[in-house]
Amino acid sequence: MAEGVQHRLRRGAAALAALLALLLAGCATQKVYFEEDAAPAYAREGRTGPLLALTQAFGGALSPVVRNLAAPHGELIYRDGLAGYLQSELRPLDIVLVRSRPALTRALITSHFTHAIVWLGTEDEMRRAGALSLPQVRPFAGALAAGRPVLESAGNAVRLSPFSELIDVDEIVILRLRNRDARWQRAKYAALFAYLGTPFDYNFDVRDDTRLTCAELIALVFPELGIPVRFARGRYAIIPDDIARIAVDGSPHISVRRYIWPDTAQGYASGGRSEVGAVLTAPQPSG
């Protein structure tokens, strides 16, 4: 029996190594993605290609392994004065895009910015908007009081996270929605909190409505942005850079508030719309 277990473990390790090798081999072209209409025929016909099938087969087991292949911290985490600066700049329900710390997951995402989160605001700000009394929010009062003002789809599910998730990264973009009255805020809080606990979409497949990536969550809660669907790495997906592009292109719904990146050894630089536009990836017109 022990030999059988060892054989299965070896087979599992070999499959995992093969998948890692395949993913790493694709890193050279990982920034290439296409407009939705330029997807190959098999995808337009609703069939699953080999790369997505492989992810579906092994993604659940591979996901925690890949997440752990990362640098200890992002470059911005210890920058002098940055935490206070960010807290002074952020407003409730800002969408924050980040370039995550160096990791295999970052290398595999078809976007310069690799993660999207929502800044919920302080408890006082949420209380003034009437959010804390919402039935979707009340069950999470303890987590909010314990200092978890970030809502994100990461790890295993949509979750509440501490401020460190926002600052332990390499780059940060703060995007601000234009309609922010209390009624609008309550509707967005209700929608966001309703998704807490939804499993993370490690397949990055927007057509799987049982799981959500960070960008898929933003697209669902903020439909007014009109975030496009792309075809990337064998699947239809939402690309984080597209969220920033909508703001850069002058959307009436969202604007770039700040872009922050490492500068000197202990400092950081701050820019805006033009600096964000200069680093964004773009879809290819045809597959």
Stockholm file with secondary structure:
# STOCKHOLM 1.0

chainA/1-287         MAEGVQHRLRRGAAALAALLALLLAGCATQKVYFEEDAAPAYAREGRTGPLLALTQAFGGALSPVVRNLAAPHGELIYRDGLAGYLQSELRPLDIVLVRSRPALTRALITSHFTHAIVWLGTEDEMRRAGALSLPQVRPFAGALAAGRPVLESAGNAVRLSPFSELIDVDEIVILRLRNRDARWQRAKYAALFAYLGTPFDYNFDVRDDTRLTCAELIALVFPELGIPVRFARGRYAIIPDDIARIAVDGSPHISVRRYIWPDTAQGYASGGRSEVGAVLTAPQPSG
#=GR chainA/1-287 SS CHHHHHHHHHHHHHHHHHHHHHHHHGGGGTTCCEEGGGSCHHHHTTCCCHHHHHHHHHHHHHHHHHHHSBCSSCTTTTCTTHHHHHHHHCCTTEEEEEEESSBHHHHHSSSSSCEEEEECCCHHHHHHTTCTTSTTTGGGHHHHHTTCCEEEEETTEEEEECTHHHHSEEEEEEEEESCCCHHHHHHHHHHHHHTTTCBBCTTCCTTCTTCBCHHHHHHHHCGGGCCCCEEETTEEECCHHHHHHHHHTTCSSEEEEEEEEECSSSCEEEECHHHHHHHCCCCBSCC
#=GC SS_cons         CHHHHHHHHHHHHHHHHHHHHHHHHGGGGTTCCEEGGGSCHHHHTTCCCHHHHHHHHHHHHHHHHHHHSBCSSCTTTTCTTHHHHHHHHCCTTEEEEEEESSBHHHHHSSSSSCEEEEECCCHHHHHHTTCTTSTTTGGGHHHHHTTCCEEEEETTEEEEECTHHHHSEEEEEEEEESCCCHHHHHHHHHHHHHTTTCBBCTTCCTTCTTCBCHHHHHHHHCGGGCCCCEEETTEEECCHHHHHHHHHTTCSSEEEEEEEEECSSSCEEEECHHHHHHHCCCCBSCC
//
